[in-house]
Amino acid sequence: MENLNKTFTNKGEITDRKWYVVDAAGIPVGRLAGQVAQVLRGKHKPTFQYNADLGDFVIIINADKVALTGHKEDELIYWHTGWPGGLRNITKGKLRADDPVKLVEKAVWGMTPKTKLGKALFKKLKVYAGPDHPHEAQNPEPLDVRKDKK
């Protein structure tokens, strides 16, 4: 008789990775980052496990047209260079104007685990400022992040 109380554990060999493309034009950066982080992590799959990288690849296009709602245009982002007196800052609006890819990447990185697993997940994210990307050979499916969750 078969033991029906066994828990299935995916060791990583059963991974069905897909490629998704997201058009970020007009989407608030936080909402975009939250939904993309879930797809990168694999939380949308029934085989999700906290300790395994079972997520999919995500391509974000039109990062330069991402929306900043409210007063977030003037909000500061801080970091430290590691040198004495090395505290730096920049507004989110200026970062979007100078390097929109970095703004979206920082938002997604903030919603992933800060471990080896998080670094592996982050490597599956591809962000481009314009509408073109070099991943046509992977046949990416469109991912709708504009859905209302009612």
C-alpha positions as CSV (number, residue, x, y, z in Angstrom):
1,M,0.0,0.0,0.0
2,E,1.3,3.4,-0.9
3,N,1.9,6.0,1.8
4,L,-0.4,8.9,0.9
5,N,1.0,11.2,3.7
6,K,4.2,11.9,1.9
7,T,5.0,15.5,1.0
8,F,6.2,16.2,-2.5
9,T,9.5,18.2,-2.6
10,N,10.7,19.7,-5.8
11,K,14.4,19.4,-6.0
12,G,14.7,21.8,-8.9
13,E,14.8,19.2,-11.7
14,I,11.1,19.7,-12.4
15,T,11.1,23.3,-13.4
16,D,8.9,24.6,-16.2
17,R,10.3,28.1,-16.7
18,K,8.4,30.6,-18.8
19,W,9.3,34.0,-20.1
20,Y,7.0,36.9,-19.6
21,V,7.1,40.4,-20.9
22,V,5.5,43.3,-19.0
23,D,4.8,46.8,-20.5
24,A,5.5,49.2,-17.6
25,A,4.0,52.3,-19.3
26,G,1.7,54.1,-16.9
27,I,1.9,51.5,-14.1
28,P,2.9,52.7,-10.6
29,V,6.4,51.4,-9.9
30,G,5.5,49.7,-6.6
31,R,2.5,47.8,-8.0
32,L,4.7,46.7,-10.9
33,A,7.5,45.6,-8.6
34,G,5.3,43.6,-6.3
35,Q,3.7,41.6,-9.0
36,V,6.9,41.0,-10.9
37,A,8.6,39.9,-7.7
38,Q,5.9,37.3,-7.2
39,V,6.4,35.9,-10.7
40,L,10.2,35.8,-10.2
41,R,9.8,33.9,-7.0
42,G,7.3,31.4,-8.4
43,K,4.4,32.2,-6.0
44,H,1.9,32.0,-8.8
45,K,2.6,28.3,-9.3
46,P,1.1,25.4,-7.3
47,T,4.6,23.9,-6.8
48,F,5.9,27.0,-4.9
49,Q,8.4,26.3,-2.2
50,Y,10.1,29.0,0.0
51,N,13.6,27.4,-0.3
52,A,13.7,26.8,-4.1
53,D,14.0,29.0,-7.1
54,L,11.0,27.8,-9.2
55,G,10.1,31.2,-10.7
56,D,10.0,32.5,-14.2
57,F,11.9,35.0,-16.3
58,V,10.4,38.5,-16.6
59,I,11.2,41.2,-19.2
60,I,10.1,44.7,-18.4
61,I,9.9,47.2,-21.2
62,N,9.1,50.9,-21.3
63,A,10.7,51.4,-17.8
64,D,11.1,55.1,-18.7
65,K,7.3,55.5,-18.8
66,V,6.6,54.0,-15.3
67,A,4.4,56.1,-13.1
68,L,5.3,57.7,-9.7
69,T,2.1,58.5,-7.8
70,G,1.5,61.1,-5.2
71,H,4.6,63.0,-4.0
72,K,6.9,60.1,-4.8
73,E,8.5,62.2,-7.5
74,D,10.2,64.2,-4.8
75,E,10.9,61.3,-2.4
76,L,14.6,60.7,-1.7
77,I,16.5,57.4,-2.1
78,Y,19.5,57.1,0.2
79,W,22.6,54.9,0.0
80,H,26.1,54.9,1.5
81,T,29.3,54.5,-0.5
82,G,31.1,52.8,2.4
83,W,33.6,55.8,2.7
84,P,33.5,58.3,5.6
85,G,31.0,61.0,4.7
86,G,29.7,58.8,1.9
87,L,25.9,59.2,2.4
88,R,24.3,60.0,-1.0
89,N,20.7,60.6,-2.1
90,I,18.7,61.3,-5.2
91,T,15.0,61.9,-5.8
92,K,13.0,59.2,-7.5
93,G,11.9,61.7,-10.2
94,K,15.6,62.5,-11.1
95,L,16.5,58.8,-11.0
96,R,13.6,58.0,-13.4
97,A,14.9,60.8,-15.7
98,D,18.5,59.7,-15.5
99,D,18.3,55.9,-15.3
100,P,14.8,54.4,-15.3
101,V,16.1,50.9,-15.4
102,K,17.8,51.4,-12.1
103,L,14.6,52.7,-10.5
104,V,12.6,49.7,-11.5
105,E,15.4,47.3,-10.5
106,K,15.7,48.9,-7.1
107,A,12.0,48.5,-6.5
108,V,12.0,44.9,-7.5
109,W,15.1,44.1,-5.5
110,G,13.4,45.6,-2.4
111,M,10.6,43.0,-2.7
112,T,12.9,39.9,-3.1
113,P,14.7,38.0,-0.3
114,K,18.2,39.4,0.6
115,T,19.8,35.9,0.4
116,K,21.5,33.7,-2.2
117,L,18.0,32.8,-3.4
118,G,17.2,36.5,-3.9
119,K,20.3,37.0,-6.0
120,A,19.4,34.0,-8.2
121,L,15.9,35.4,-8.6
122,F,17.1,38.8,-9.5
123,K,19.2,37.4,-12.3
124,K,16.0,36.4,-14.1
125,L,14.8,40.0,-14.3
126,K,15.6,41.9,-17.5
127,V,14.7,45.6,-17.6
128,Y,14.8,47.9,-20.7
129,A,14.0,51.6,-20.9
130,G,12.5,51.4,-24.4
131,P,9.9,49.2,-26.1
132,D,12.6,46.8,-27.7
133,H,14.3,43.9,-26.1
134,P,16.7,41.2,-27.4
135,H,14.7,38.2,-26.0
136,E,12.4,37.4,-28.9
137,A,13.9,33.9,-29.3
138,Q,12.4,32.9,-25.9
139,N,8.9,33.7,-27.1
140,P,7.8,35.7,-24.1
141,E,4.1,35.7,-23.1
142,P,2.5,39.0,-22.1
143,L,1.9,39.3,-18.4
144,D,-1.0,41.6,-17.4
145,V,-0.1,43.4,-14.2
146,R,-3.0,46.0,-14.7
147,K,-5.6,43.5,-13.5
148,D,-8.0,44.8,-10.8
149,K,-7.9,42.5,-7.8
150,K,-11.6,42.8,-6.9
